[in-house]
Amino acid sequence: MADVISRPGQVNLAGDDRALYLKLFSGEVLASFEQAKALQGIFNEIAISGGKSKQFPVTGRAVTQRHVPGAEIDATGIKSAEREIKVDYELVAANFFTDWDEKVSHYAVRGIYATELGRALAKTYNEFLHLELSNAAHGLKVIDDADQYNGTQIINDKFKLNTGEAAAAATQAEQAAAITEAFYRCVTTFQERDIPGPFYATLRPADYNVLIQAVQANGFSLANRDYSSNPADYAAGSLGTVGGVAPIIAPHMPKTNILSDGVNTDHYGDMSQVVGTVFNHMPIGVLRLMGLKVQEDYETRKLGSFVVASMAIGLGTLRPECAINLELDTLVNA
């Protein structure tokens, strides 16, 4: 009787001898992608089974009127419009590696390549979200009522720490004070517009960490437990809520003018003066036609594996009044 060869890549010693390897690879890509999505779970993400776009109805607000006894009640009408978000072409990250390289390497190349594919997709996805958030803060309302609002910007050169420019903040305390004051202005604006929370803010790492480190003019810092019921953690380098806003560290936020080209054909904008965006869950929407998937093909003529991680999504503005940009005035991001 012939020996049965154990093939660890097979399911029940049958079928494709690389099946289990592919599943492991896919799992690593998924894990890396999810861990790197800084804005995961905040926005409305809708899965669609087909079609190139989705329409989102937008309605105005009803108004009240006083009724005079015996008089007819006239309907005032509620205005309607729509937003449309289109699905982009697939976003892909690909890699090829040979059997020889995999066997002779002194480390597990599959795991590393899987992580990098996931990170590449997550980085680009995050960049798209930041761009669309900023675009929403410059967006126009589609209902022309007085109680509907365009996107908003708060402009202040003190959002930037002095690197030689006189208009910038001279100290960390001055920069932190400018940012925290802007947070309060944003929350006040949202409350006056009847826009619900919770509220978030994206900040690049340097600006985020300034809020943790800075000691304000009154001698307190955000890490002081007597100053806040949800203080920053100086040791861990993390922030709690500041002025009703939960800051999110955003290493993938672009800081230059991103043009419509290549991977940014559908998502672009000038981020050269944008410091961050304050928002709730409604300024933009995300369509998911095809979630993250991984395909592997073994190429016999090349004795190696070609792996592609891909996804098909669409992003766009839904409610511009729910986003406020913090922007520089005469300065630009370094």
C-alpha positions as CSV (number, residue, x, y, z in Angstrom):
1,M,0.0,0.0,0.0
2,A,1.4,3.4,-1.0
3,D,2.1,6.0,1.7
4,V,-0.4,8.8,2.1
5,I,1.5,12.1,1.9
6,S,0.5,14.7,4.4
7,R,-0.1,18.0,2.6
8,P,-0.7,20.7,5.3
9,G,-2.2,23.0,2.6
10,Q,-5.0,20.6,1.7
11,V,-8.4,20.3,3.3
12,N,-8.9,16.7,4.5
13,L,-6.0,15.6,2.2
14,A,-8.0,16.3,-0.9
15,G,-8.2,19.0,-3.5
16,D,-6.0,22.0,-3.9
17,D,-2.8,21.5,-2.0
18,R,-2.6,25.3,-1.4
19,A,-6.1,25.9,-0.2
20,L,-5.3,26.5,3.4
21,Y,-2.4,28.7,2.6
22,L,-4.6,31.0,0.7
23,K,-7.1,31.3,3.6
24,L,-4.3,32.1,6.0
25,F,-3.0,34.8,3.6
26,S,-6.5,36.3,3.2
27,G,-7.0,36.4,6.9
28,E,-3.8,38.3,7.4
29,V,-4.8,40.8,4.8
30,L,-8.2,41.3,6.4
31,A,-6.6,41.8,9.9
32,S,-4.1,44.3,8.6
33,F,-6.7,46.3,6.7
34,E,-9.1,46.5,9.6
35,Q,-6.4,47.5,12.1
36,A,-5.2,50.3,9.9
37,K,-8.6,51.9,9.2
38,A,-8.4,54.9,11.6
39,L,-12.0,56.0,10.8
40,Q,-13.5,52.5,10.8
41,G,-17.1,52.3,11.9
42,I,-17.9,56.1,12.1
43,F,-19.7,56.8,8.8
44,N,-22.7,55.2,7.3
45,E,-21.4,52.3,5.1
46,I,-24.0,50.7,2.8
47,A,-23.5,47.5,1.0
48,I,-25.0,47.2,-2.5
49,S,-25.3,44.0,-4.6
50,G,-25.2,45.7,-8.0
51,G,-25.4,49.0,-9.8
52,K,-23.0,51.8,-10.4
53,S,-24.4,54.3,-7.8
54,K,-26.9,54.9,-5.0
55,Q,-29.2,57.8,-4.5
56,F,-29.7,59.3,-1.1
57,P,-32.9,61.4,-0.6
58,V,-32.4,64.7,1.2
59,T,-35.4,66.4,2.9
60,G,-35.9,69.8,4.4
61,R,-37.5,70.5,7.7
62,A,-41.2,71.0,8.5
63,V,-42.4,74.3,9.9
64,T,-45.1,75.1,12.5
65,Q,-47.9,77.7,12.2
66,R,-50.6,79.0,14.4
67,H,-54.2,78.0,13.8
68,V,-57.0,80.5,14.0
69,P,-60.3,78.8,15.1
70,G,-62.5,78.1,12.1
71,A,-59.8,78.8,9.5
72,E,-58.5,76.2,7.1
73,I,-55.0,74.8,7.7
74,D,-52.7,75.2,4.7
75,A,-49.9,72.7,4.2
76,T,-46.5,74.4,4.0
77,G,-44.7,71.6,2.1
78,I,-41.3,70.0,2.8
79,K,-38.6,70.4,0.1
80,S,-36.8,67.4,-1.3
81,A,-33.5,66.8,-3.2
82,E,-31.0,64.0,-3.5
83,R,-27.3,63.1,-3.3
84,E,-25.7,60.4,-5.5
85,I,-22.6,58.4,-4.7
86,K,-21.0,56.5,-7.4
87,V,-18.9,53.3,-7.1
88,D,-15.2,53.7,-8.1
89,Y,-13.3,51.2,-10.2
90,E,-11.7,48.5,-8.0
91,L,-8.9,49.5,-5.7
92,V,-6.1,46.9,-5.8
93,A,-2.8,46.0,-4.2
94,A,-0.8,43.1,-5.8
95,N,2.3,41.1,-5.2
96,F,4.2,38.2,-6.8
97,F,6.6,35.9,-5.0
98,T,8.4,32.8,-6.1
99,D,8.5,29.4,-4.5
100,W,12.2,29.6,-4.3
101,D,12.1,32.9,-2.4
102,E,9.5,31.6,0.0
103,K,11.4,28.4,0.7
104,V,14.9,29.9,1.2
105,S,13.8,33.0,3.2
106,H,14.6,32.9,6.9
107,Y,11.3,34.6,7.7
108,A,7.7,34.0,6.8
109,V,7.3,36.1,3.6
110,R,3.6,35.4,3.2
111,G,2.7,37.1,6.5
112,I,4.8,40.2,5.7
113,Y,3.4,40.5,2.2
114,A,-0.2,40.0,3.4
115,T,0.3,42.8,6.0
116,E,1.7,45.2,3.4
117,L,-1.2,44.5,1.0
118,G,-3.7,45.3,3.7
119,R,-1.8,48.4,4.8
120,A,-1.6,49.7,1.3
121,L,-5.4,49.4,0.8
122,A,-6.1,50.9,4.2
123,K,-3.8,53.8,3.7
124,T,-5.4,54.7,0.4
125,Y,-8.9,54.2,1.8
126,N,-8.1,56.5,4.7
127,E,-6.7,59.1,2.4
128,F,-10.0,59.0,0.4
129,L,-12.0,59.5,3.6
130,H,-9.9,62.5,4.7
131,L,-10.3,64.1,1.2
132,E,-14.0,63.6,1.1
133,L,-14.4,64.9,4.7
134,S,-12.6,68.1,3.7
135,N,-14.6,68.4,0.5
136,A,-17.8,68.0,2.5
137,A,-16.7,70.9,4.7
138,H,-16.6,73.0,1.5
139,G,-19.8,71.5,0.1
140,L,-23.0,73.3,-0.7
141,K,-26.4,72.5,0.6
142,V,-29.0,71.0,-1.9
143,I,-32.0,72.2,0.0
144,D,-32.3,76.0,-0.3
145,D,-34.0,76.7,3.0
146,A,-32.6,79.1,5.5
147,D,-32.3,76.3,8.1
148,Q,-30.1,74.2,5.8
149,Y,-26.3,75.0,5.8
150,N,-23.2,74.7,3.6
151,G,-20.0,73.2,4.9
152,T,-18.0,75.5,7.2
153,Q,-14.3,76.4,7.7
154,I,-12.6,77.9,10.8
155,I,-9.5,79.7,9.7
156,N,-6.5,80.5,12.0
157,D,-2.8,80.4,11.4
158,K,-2.3,79.6,15.1
159,F,-3.3,76.0,14.3
160,K,0.3,75.6,13.1
161,L,3.3,75.6,15.5
162,N,5.9,78.2,14.7
163,T,8.6,76.9,12.3
164,G,9.9,80.3,11.3
165,E,6.6,81.9,10.3
166,A,5.5,84.9,12.4
167,A,1.8,84.2,11.9
168,A,2.1,80.7,13.4
169,A,1.6,79.8,17.1
170,A,4.8,80.7,19.1
171,T,4.4,77.9,21.6
172,Q,2.7,74.5,22.0
173,A,0.3,76.1,24.5
174,E,-0.8,78.7,22.0
175,Q,-1.3,76.1,19.3
176,A,-3.3,73.8,21.7
177,A,-5.4,76.8,22.8
178,A,-6.3,77.6,19.2
179,I,-7.3,74.0,18.4
180,T,-9.3,73.5,21.6
181,E,-11.1,76.8,21.1
182,A,-12.0,75.7,17.6
183,F,-13.4,72.5,18.9
184,Y,-15.7,74.5,21.2
185,R,-16.8,76.7,18.3
186,C,-17.5,73.6,16.1
187,V,-19.7,72.0,18.8
188,T,-21.5,75.3,19.4
189,T,-22.2,75.6,15.6
190,F,-23.5,72.0,15.5
191,Q,-25.7,72.5,18.5
192,E,-27.1,75.7,17.0
193,R,-27.9,73.8,13.8
194,D,-29.6,70.9,15.7
195,I,-26.9,68.5,14.4
196,P,-26.5,65.5,16.7
197,G,-23.3,64.1,18.1
198,P,-21.1,62.3,18.9
199,F,-18.5,64.6,17.3
200,Y,-15.0,63.6,16.1
201,A,-11.9,65.4,14.8
202,T,-9.1,64.3,12.7
203,L,-5.6,65.6,13.5
204,R,-2.2,64.7,12.2
205,P,0.1,63.1,14.7
206,A,2.2,66.2,15.5
207,D,-1.0,68.3,16.2
208,Y,-2.6,65.5,18.1
209,N,0.4,65.1,20.4
210,V,0.6,68.8,21.1
211,L,-2.8,68.6,22.7
212,I,-1.4,66.0,25.1
213,Q,1.9,67.8,25.9
214,A,0.8,71.4,26.0
215,V,0.4,73.2,29.4
216,Q,-2.2,75.9,28.9
217,A,-2.0,79.5,30.2
218,N,-4.0,78.6,33.3
219,G,-1.4,76.0,34.3
220,F,-3.5,73.0,33.4
221,S,-3.1,70.4,30.7
222,L,-5.6,68.0,29.1
223,A,-3.7,65.2,31.0
224,N,-4.7,66.7,34.4
225,R,-7.3,64.6,36.0
226,D,-8.6,67.6,38.0
227,Y,-9.2,69.4,34.7
228,S,-11.2,66.8,32.9
229,S,-13.5,63.8,33.7
230,N,-12.0,62.1,30.6
231,P,-8.4,63.2,30.6
232,A,-5.6,62.6,28.1
233,D,-3.2,59.7,29.0
234,Y,0.3,61.3,28.9
235,A,2.0,57.9,29.3
236,A,0.0,56.2,26.6
237,G,-0.1,59.2,24.3
238,S,-3.8,59.2,23.9
239,L,-6.5,61.9,24.1
240,G,-9.9,61.8,25.7
241,T,-12.8,64.1,24.7
242,V,-11.8,67.7,24.2
243,G,-14.6,70.3,24.3
244,G,-17.2,67.6,23.3
245,V,-15.0,66.3,20.5
246,A,-13.1,63.0,20.3
247,P,-9.8,63.6,18.5
248,I,-8.6,60.9,16.1
249,I,-5.0,60.6,15.2
250,A,-4.8,60.7,11.4
251,P,-1.3,59.7,10.0
252,H,-2.8,59.2,6.5
253,M,-4.3,62.7,6.1
254,P,-2.8,64.3,3.0
255,K,-1.1,67.7,3.5
256,T,-0.7,68.8,-0.1
257,N,-2.9,69.5,-3.1
258,I,-4.0,66.1,-4.3
259,L,-4.9,66.3,-8.0
260,S,-7.3,64.1,-9.9
261,D,-4.9,61.6,-11.3
262,G,-4.1,57.8,-11.0
263,V,-5.5,56.3,-7.9
264,N,-6.9,59.7,-6.9
265,T,-9.0,60.1,-10.1
266,D,-12.2,60.2,-8.2
267,H,-11.1,61.5,-4.8
268,Y,-8.9,64.6,-4.7
269,G,-8.7,68.1,-3.2
270,D,-6.4,70.8,-1.8
271,M,-5.3,69.8,1.7
272,S,-2.3,72.1,1.8
273,Q,-4.0,74.4,4.4
274,V,-6.2,71.8,6.1
275,V,-5.2,71.0,9.7
276,G,-8.2,68.7,10.5
277,T,-11.9,68.3,10.2
278,V,-14.6,68.2,13.0
279,F,-17.6,66.1,12.1
280,N,-20.3,63.6,13.1
281,H,-21.3,60.4,11.3
282,M,-23.3,62.0,8.5
283,P,-21.1,64.3,6.3
284,I,-20.1,61.6,3.9
285,G,-21.4,58.2,2.9
286,V,-19.6,55.0,1.9
287,L,-20.9,52.5,-0.7
288,R,-19.4,49.0,-0.7
289,L,-20.1,47.1,-3.9
290,M,-17.3,44.5,-3.3
291,G,-15.7,44.2,0.1
292,L,-12.1,43.3,0.6
293,K,-11.2,40.1,-1.2
294,V,-8.0,38.2,-1.9
295,Q,-7.3,36.1,-5.0
296,E,-4.2,34.0,-5.6
297,D,-3.1,32.4,-8.8
298,Y,-0.2,30.0,-9.1
299,E,1.8,30.7,-12.2
300,T,3.5,27.5,-13.2
301,R,5.7,29.1,-15.9
302,K,7.1,31.5,-13.3
303,L,7.0,29.0,-10.3
304,G,5.4,31.5,-8.1
305,S,2.2,33.0,-6.7
306,F,0.5,36.2,-7.9
307,V,-1.7,37.6,-5.2
308,V,-4.2,40.5,-5.5
309,A,-6.2,42.1,-2.7
310,S,-9.0,44.3,-4.0
311,M,-12.2,46.2,-3.1
312,A,-14.8,48.3,-4.9
313,I,-16.2,51.2,-2.9
314,G,-17.6,54.7,-3.5
315,L,-17.4,57.8,-1.3
316,G,-19.1,61.1,-1.5
317,T,-20.7,64.1,0.4
318,L,-24.1,63.6,2.0
319,R,-24.5,66.4,4.5
320,P,-22.0,69.2,4.3
321,E,-23.4,71.0,7.3
322,C,-22.0,68.1,9.4
323,A,-18.4,68.9,8.7
324,I,-16.2,71.9,9.7
325,N,-12.6,72.2,8.5
326,L,-9.8,73.7,10.6
327,E,-7.7,75.6,8.1
328,L,-4.6,77.8,8.0
329,D,-5.0,81.3,6.6
330,T,-1.8,82.5,5.0
331,L,0.4,79.5,5.9
332,V,0.6,76.0,4.4
333,N,1.3,72.6,5.9
334,A,5.0,71.8,6.1
